[in-house]
Amino acid sequence: MIGAKALPRGPEPAGSTLPAIDWSRPWLAPLRQHGQSVEQACTSGSALHQALNQAGPAPVQFA
């Protein structure tokens, strides 16, 4: 494929992208409290599933 960019392969920790989220954005307001809690737990070494469980019930529900 011409112009295709090779992407790095291999496992990456699921919570590794959380620090890149700008939680000050207004559209993230409903998720801010839980999101920052999950981010802090992940950067402290917790696995993502543990951090999500510790954060409590999800602030949004999907139909």
For each residue, the residues with C-beta under 8 A, 3 or more apart:
1: 4
2:
3:
4: 1
5:
6:
7:
8:
9:
10:
11:
12: 16
13: 16 42 48
14: 47 48
15: 18 38 39 41 42 43 46 47 48 51
16: 12 13 19 42
17: 20 21
18: 15 21 35 38 39 42 43
19: 16 39 43
20: 17
21: 17 18 28 35 39
22: 25 28
23: 28 32 35 36 39
24: 28
25: 22 28
26: 29
27:
28: 21 22 23 24 25 31 32 35
29: 26 32
30: 59 60
31: 28 34 35 59 60
32: 23 28 29 35 36
33: 36 37 59
34: 31 37 38 55 56 58 59
35: 18 21 23 28 31 32 38 39
36: 23 32 33 39 40
37: 33 34 40 41 51 54 55
38: 15 18 34 35 41 42 48 51 52 55
39: 15 18 19 21 23 35 36 42 43
40: 36 37 43 44
41: 15 37 38 44 46 50 51 54 55
42: 13 15 16 18 38 39 45 46 47 48 51
43: 15 18 19 39 40
44: 40 41
45: 42
46: 15 41 42 50 51 54
47: 14 15 42 50 51
48: 13 14 15 38 42 51 52
49: 52 53
50: 41 46 47 53 54
51: 15 37 38 41 42 46 47 48 54 55
52: 38 48 49 55
53: 49 50
54: 37 41 46 50 51
55: 34 37 38 41 51 52
56: 34
57:
58: 34 61
59: 30 31 33 34
60: 30 31
61: 58
62:
63:
